[in-house]
Structure formats: C-alpha cells, structure tokens
C-alpha cells in the first residue's frame, strides 16, 4: 500500500507540508496538484532545519544559496517531483552538485534541487562508454575506467561534478586538445524538462534539444544522468613545473612561441600565481610569486620530455613535478584546492598571444603587479577543441587560441580590490581578446544577460533562445547563466 513518505530525520519534511508554508507565486499550472502524492525518497529541507546549511554548502563560497525549499534528490523521480512542485507555484528551479560555479543569487522564492546523493557511475568497457548520475564526480569515473585502460574527458580535479562540467562544454586540461570538448562525446542525456517530463535525449531523438543541452548548461532542464565516451588512455607525461616569478616573462615568451609547433597530444597552460605565506602550501612556494607551467602529453614519455625541454630550460625551477604518471593522477597537473574556497573569478578568450600580450600580462599579474590576483592562467586551446563535433552542439568560441582565467581568493573585505584588479587585467588584454567567453569559466561577475551572450555567436544565441521558448517558455530554469526565451 502506497503512503506519503514521512521524512522526519535531520529536520526534513514532505512536499505536502512545504506546500502549506511556501507562498504561491501565482495560480498552479494547469493539471498540477496542490501538493505531490506518492513517495519521495529524498529529503526536503527548509531554512532553519538541521541539515539545511550542509545541503546548500558550495565549493566556492562567494555566494551561498538561500532557497525556500531544498530537495535532496536521490533519483530521477525525486527530481521530477521537485520540478513539478516548482512549476505549480511558478517558482524558479536551481540545481546544485558541487557548487564550483556560482552565478546569480538563489533566494527564498526558489526551489533548489541538490543532486549530491545521485552518485551512480557505471562503465561499459566493451563499448568504451560511461554513464554518470547528476551528482557524480570525475574521480569516480576515473577510478572505474582506469583499470580498463580508459579515461574520460574530465576537468582539472576529480572533485568537479560530471554533469555541470560537461553541459558547459568541458575543457579537459589533459585530453582536450587531443579529443575535443567533453560535450562533443556525449551519447545521451536524461533530463527533466519544465513540464515535469523525464526525457532521454540523443542526437536522433531530439536534435535541437541535444544541441542546446550540450553547451547551454542548466537552461533547458535538470539533467539526471548522462552517457559519454571514454578513451584509451592509461598514462600521460605531465604535471607542473614552478619557476620564480622573476622568470615569468622569459617563460611566457618562450611558451608563446613553443605552442605554435606542438602536436594535438600536448595540452598545456601557464599560470602566474601569488602564494600566501600560510600553512598548507609547499614551503618553497609560501609567500612567493611564481610562474607555473602545466603539462599533459599523451604519448611516449621520452618524446614528451623532448617537447618540454625548451620550457624546462628557461630557468632553474623551484619545483619540477613533470613525469610519466598513471592517468588516475591527472589532478597533479593543476593541483587545485581540495577544500572550499572563497574565489572571485573572471574569464575571457584570446585570439593570439603575441609579445605585447605577454608583456601586458606580466605587468598586470606578474611579481610586481600593482595588486596581486591569486592566479591568472593562460591555457592553450586549438587542436580538436577547434573542430566541430559529429553531432552539432552549442559549445562555441572554437576559434579562440587561449583561455584567460583569473582567481582572486580572500574574504569579503578583499572583494572590491580583487574585482578591480581583475577588471584591469581584462581591459589591458582587450586588444587580443576574441570578445567571447567560455561558459564553464564564467562567474558571478559574468552572469548578467549581456555577459552570457558573449559565450555564443549571435546565430547560436538566437537558436538557443528559440529552443528555450519551446522547452521552458516561463524560464523556470533561470537561476544560472541564463538564456531567456525568445
């Protein structure tokens, strides 16, 4: 006999009870019940409930969600219930897995779907395909694929969520130039759309929605699972080499010439960094300005070493951590922070990196910068990242040669000077900018509609707005880097 699940643990309550306490924003959508009958496997939280703060906690703490309702979903059925509940009350829906990329404020009028409990990952070795649920992390996929000599197009750390990263394009620092964007290799997507339906979307079932989901992030529905290709990679030659900040100009000038001749199997970046004098950082780097070279070469280690030699010899390194590694150690390339941070981020794309751009970058972000931003990275694109996939997608800006990405870390008292410094760097490098942006690198300061337009060419943006009008005309999924319906 069916019954409504009573979720009394950890302050959780039912959607029926919530319906009595959350003011409706308008009349219920046609055909929608006032509250949802049936079982809900996940927990529901309201502000003040025990467990609420933990469920809305984000990796980047620059903006903490404050929704009126949190649905801690455990399966697609829970997600459907949450979307239907929001739709009947004309409430916006947001989704949270890891919270690496905050955007607009999520307030009391919102329903937040937390997918952290949806961690299922399966690997089909014969087909070289993985399937990941909405809350799965890249490290889970790597750990399951590595024993078979396979690897995914994951991010810079295993702690990043698979789905959000892939829907935003997915730029792998290890495999990107060789294989392209993660979104280029998606086979199917399970998504709950604004009408509460669970759809399996492929290139043949709904080409237009498949196009928009891959590159449009959470604008067109709430994804519950994704299926994607794996690649025959078991090892790589890579890691990072740290040079003194005084060597930044020499390194970058050598680097800008070097990237013109490297094969697609070589992915790389250079980051100008300012390390605080604090515990948790390697003693040789503490309190210092450094220039970090990050390398990932897919091929023979001796060939990789020969390719890297011109960069390795620009100066005496502080730390040389480039070597042959199992792919499971891909996190050593960027060595991203493991715990939560407060990070103010900005991004851009460069069409080229000539001598003038390098000089400007060192002036604004090097050891003598007027206000030191924690990290400014230039990442090499091109290769397979510049080529269109077999199934067209909304992932754009494929003509860019480099990403520009900045992170300034600090408390609220540093927000204003960090943002001013990042704005100054954006302006200084504008002569070499494409004018575009990579959606996965956009932040709270790139969330207004005009900024989001810069992630797409005009014709792609118009196409996405038309798709939005078809699948989400009320813009239920708007608490993101939003694409409004046409």
DANOR-V445546 format. One line per field, one symbol per residue. phi: phi as a letter, one per 40 degrees, with the letter a starting at -180 (. if undefined). burial: + if it has 24 or more other ideal C-beta (glycine too) atoms within 12 Angstrom, else -. A space follows every 10 residues. Layout:
# DANOR-V445546
phi->???
burial->???
This chain:
# DANOR-V445546
phi->.cacccbccf gcaccccccc bbcccicdcd gcccaccgcb cccbbbdgcd gccccccbcc ccaccbccab bccbaccccd ccccdcccbf ccbbbbbbgc bcbccbbccc bbccbcccbc bbbbcccfbb bbccbcbccc cdcccddcgb acccccaccc ccccdccchg bccbbdccbg cdccbcbabc accccgccbb bbcccadccc cccchbfccb ibcbaabacb bcbbbabahb bbbcdccdcc cccccccccc bccccbbaab bcbbcccacg bddcbdgbcb bbbbbabcid ccccccccdd ccccacccbb bcacaccdcd cccbfcdcbc bbbcbaaabb cabcdccccc ccccbccbdc accdabbbbc bggcccbccc bdbccbfccc cacbbbbbbi cdcbdccccc ccdccdcccd dbccgbacdc bcbccbbcdc ccdccbcdcc cccccccdcc caccfccbca ccbccc
burial->----+-+--- -++++++++- -+------+- -+--++---+ +++++++-+- ++--++++++ ++++++++++ ++++++++++ ++++++++++ ++++++++++ ++++-+--++ ++++++++++ +-+-----++ ++++++++++ ++++++-+-+ ++++++++++ ++++++++++ ++++++++++ ++++++++++ ++++++++++ +-+--+-+++ ++++++++++ ++++++++++ +-+-++++++ +++++-++++ ++++++-++- -+++++++++ +++++----- ----+--+++ +++++++++- ---++-++-- ++-++-++++ +++++-++++ +++++++--- ++++++++++ +++---++-+ ++-++++-+- ++++++++++ ++++++--+- +-++++++-+ ++++++++++ -------++- ++++++-++- -+++++++++ +++++++--- ++++++---+ +-++++++-- ++-+++++++ +++++-
